[in-house]
Amino acid sequence: MQAEDERVELLADADRPGGWLLLIDRIRQSYVDLDDPTFLDFEYVQAFADVVGALPAGPLAVTHIGGGACTLARWVAATRPGSSQIVLEPDTVMTDLVRARLPLPKGERIRIRAVDGRAGLAGLRDASADVVVLDAFHGGRVPPSLTTSEALGEVARVLRPGGVFLANVADGPPVRYTRRLVATVRTRLPELLLIADPSVLKARRFGNVVLAASRQPLPLDEVRRASARAPFPRSVTLGLGGDQRPLTDADPMRSPEPPDELWRVQ
């Protein structure tokens, strides 16, 4: 089914009866299995789940910057019953389509707010989230306003003392964007790790990089074990070398444009 503006599409997965792929401008955004919300098709979402799964047991308060089809929110609801989740998603056309065709599980505390990430964060209470997830793209690129020191200051304010920030970004050789983002995040949340295909972290090809950060030590050993068990094992590192300037509202940087052959469905 395609939305009226011909920008947002849902494609059924012929191999999984409950599987749906969400596209925006033919760019892959989310994959959801309505019959099994614990099935995660995208590797970067699996990396998110590895980190969240290593946190102490029990319900979580999670804020998602960028909604898509709410894949991770559905996974949290299924694996952490009783969790309270807020999704900040300004694209109402996409949200309406997702609600109509991929309804959220009944009774779960998942609230979608039609607001962009910076404005949505500003409206949240101090120390109100165990996890803040940044997974927001426009045209296949992360909006620069979401990765500055000022934006990360809002993330740190919203996180509880032991809370975790997760971000999905896309980068390629020489991974300068990731290096600057690491420098930025460390000014607010000093404990940090990166998860990605080894060739991406070695600046050999373009791909997704997942960043996890906190004020307190992260479950590094558990994440490394989970990453090693993945169908395509991921590398986990404590950061990238080199001195870089933190990103600021006065000196932002947009993530590089991804190659069409990697992200677009032809």
N, C-alpha and C positions, 0 to 999 in steps of 0.2 A: 504493500500500500504506500502511496506517496501523498505528502501533504499538498495543499492547494498551491503553495508557492513553488512547488517542484524543487525544493531545496532539501527537504527532510524526507528520508525514505526508510522503510523497514523491509528487509529481505528475509524470507523464511529459509531456514537451514534444511536442505533436503535430507541430510544425514541424521539430524536430531529433531524429532517431532515437535519439541517445545522450544527449539532454538531460533533466535531472531538476531539479525545484524542490523544495527542502526547506522545509517549513513547521513552525513551532512555534506552537500556538494560533492557527493561520491567519495568522501573521505570516511574511512572506518572510524566510528565513534565508540560504540559499545556492542557487546554481545551478551544476550540474556537467554538463559534456559528457564522458561516458566515452570517446567516440571521439576527442575532440580537447580535451585538458586546457588547451590554450592559448586556447580560446575563453572569454572572460569576459563574461558577460551583464550583471552589475551594474556600474554606472558607478564606484562607489567602489572596487571591486576593480581595475578598469582603472587608476584613479589610483594604487593601491598598486603595480601592475605598472609604471607609468611611472617611479616612483621607484626600484624595485628594478632595473629594466632599465637605469637610468642609472648604476648602481654599477659598479666595475671588474669585468672579466670573470672568470669562474671560479666554482667551487662556493662556496656560502655556508652558514654556520651560522645557522639561523633558528629563533626561538622564537615560537610563536603562542599568544596568550592568547585563548582561545575558538576552538573548532574548526569547528562547523557541519559541512558536508560536506567540509571541507579543500580548498576551491577554490583558494586561493592556494598552499597546500602542493603541490598537484598541478601548478600552473603552474610553481612554482620547480623541482620535480623534472624537468619537461619542458624547461625553458629553461636550467637550471643543473645539468647532470648531476653527480652525486657530492655534492650538497648534503646536509647533515645537518640534520634538522628535528625539533623537539619541539613537540607540540601539547598545551596544557593545557586540558582540557575535562572539567568535572565531571559533565556530563549523560550518564550511562552508557546510558540508554534510547536517546537519539539516536545515540550512538556505535555501539551494537550494530546499530541499523537501518542506519546508513551503511556499516558494515563488511560487512553481509550483502548489501545491495542495490547499493551503490556502492563495490565493493572498491577499495582503494588499489593503485596500480601495483606489481606484484611487483618485488622487488629494490631498491626505493627506501628510503632511510633516513628514514622518517617514523614517529615513535613517538608514540602518543597516551597521555597520562597522565591518569588519572581523578582530577583534583585541580583546585581552583579557582586562579585566577590568582595571588593573593597568596601562598598556600601553595606553589604550584608555583615561583614566582620565587625564594622563599626557599631552595628546595632546589637551585638552579642555581649553578654555579661562577662566580666573578668572571671577567669578560672572556671569557665563553664563547660570545657570540653576535655575529654581524655585523649582524643585524636582529632587533628585537623588534616583533611586530605585536599591537596590541590591537584585537580585533574581537569583543567580548563584550557580549551584550545579554540582559536578562531582562525579558520583557514589553514589548519594544521600547525599553528604556531601558538605558543603560550603568550597571552597578553602581557606586555611589559609591566603594566601597573600592578601585577600580582606577585612580582618577584623582587621588588625593591626592598631596601632596608626598612622603609616606612611601612610597607605592607607586612613584612615579617615581624615588625614590632607589634602590629595588631594580632598576628597569629600567636606570638608569644604571650600577649596579654590574655587572650582567650583560653590558652592552654592552662590546665592545672599544673602544679609543680612537677609532677612526673609525666606529664602529657607528651605525646609524640606527634610531630609534624611529618606528613608523608607528601611527597610531590612526584608527579610524573612529568618528565620533560623529554623532549626529543632533541638530539644533537648529533653532530658529525665532526669529522676531522676539521680543526685540531681540538675539538671539545672546549673551545674558549668560553662558550656560554655556560657550560656546566661548571667550569673553574670559577667563573665570576659568581655564579649562583652559590657555590660552596662557600666562597669568601663572605658572601652576604648573609647566608643562613648562620654561619658561625659567629657572627656578631651578636646574634640573639639567642641561638640554641647551639652551644659549643660541642655537644656530643653528636657525631654525625657518621653516617655510613652511606655508601652508594651500592646499588644493585643493578647489574646490567649484563648483557652478553659480553664476554671478555673482549671481543674484537671492537666493541663500541668504546669501552673504557680505555682501550689501547689506541684509540683514534684511527682505527683502520676502516670503519664504515659508519654509516648513519643508523641510528636506532634509538629506542627508548632507554632512558636512565631513570631509575627510581631513587630518590633521596629520602632518607629517614633521619630525623634530628630531634634532640631533646635536651633538656637541662641536665638530665641524669643519664648514666650509662645505659646503652641500648642492649637488647638480648642478642649480642653478636654471634655467639656460638650456635644458638638455636636457629637464627636466620641463615647462617652458613650451612648448617645441616639440611635445612629445608631447600635451600637453593641448589645444593649438590644433588638432591633427590629429584629435581625437576626433570621432565622429559628432555629438555634442552638446558643443561646445567648453567646456572648464572654465577657470575663472579661477584663477590662481596668485598669491598675495600673501604678503608676508613677515610678516603678522600683522594684528591688529586693534587700533585705537587705544583709549585709555582705561585708566586705572589700576584694576586689579582686585586683590582679595586672592587669594593662592594658596589652593587647596583643601588642607585638612589632614584628618587622621583626626578631629580635634576639630571641624572645620568643613567637612564634606564637602558635595557637591551632586550630586544625581542629575540626569541629563540629562532634559529635558522630555519629557512623554508625546507620542508622535507621533499625528497624526490617523489614525483608523482607515482612512479612504479611501485613504491613501497606502501603508500597509504590509500591511493585511490582505486576504487573498483571500476574497471573499464567496461 
